Amino acid sequence: MTFYDIAQLKKYLAESGIALDFHEEAGSTNSIAKELIKDGFSEKTLVLAEMQTAGRGRKGRSFYSPSGTGIYMSVVLPPMNAEVVSLLTVLAAAAVERAIFAETGVHTGIKWVNDLYLNGKKICGILCESIIGKDGLLGSIVGIGINCATENFPEEIKNIAGSIGLSLSREKLIAAIIQNLQKFTKNPAEGMAIYREHCFMRGKKIRFLYDRKEFFGIVEDVDDKGGLVVSCEDGILRTLMSGEAEIIGKDYLK
Ligand code: BTN
């Protein structure tokens, strides 16, 4: 177990013009980021924790965040145009995929919409949130959790969670993610292209809920808005903009 080299990290982050708010221990970095935005803080900031005691995932799930073996970060972003905000999860996934590849040479796969997989196991989850005030959008948060070297996962996730498992510099990986995120929020089409290339859902049979009904279908593509285009068994093409798609049958996770 190694701890963050904060001086080194600050040096890397200076290149991106982003401030660091580091915590040895946090409940949830997304919750801290939310408070910063509500308090009127508008600078680009990285909230980072060595460990989280209440890491949050989508759909009210928790995110296991032990000390020293993962990255638990939330990027505070000022108000941006609506198109970019709606694509933040997709752009963040592309940013993480490119950063992991650049730092380790490892190819991860993206499971729509917000998870990265390696060897059939989830190694990263993304939780984006936007804070709305009475006059509109106050800011957005890109929350990213990466299992770098975590080994002993709790019983309930031990079959689905995995780690990158290589020695890597967490400081460099974080800096690369931020740089990619800045690049892709300026040029969403570039991030979308990376997302499409690395999303391994195309051609897979899935089960999903749509208008609270269960559907089965084959994934055709991810559209420009980040929607999952599915050719359903009833012959209708449906586009999922949120929710979850479960890969079924003999199809496997990359
Ligand atoms: C998911 O798997 O559904 C998303 C997990 C997101 C976890 C990250 S860890 C840093 C940030 N703080 C949180 O509480 N959640 C995100």
Residues whose N, C-alpha, C, O or C-beta is under 5 A from the ligand:
A	BS01	BTN	S28 T29 N30 A54 G55 R56 G57 R58 F63 I71 Y72 M73 S74 G125 I126 L127 G143 I144 G145
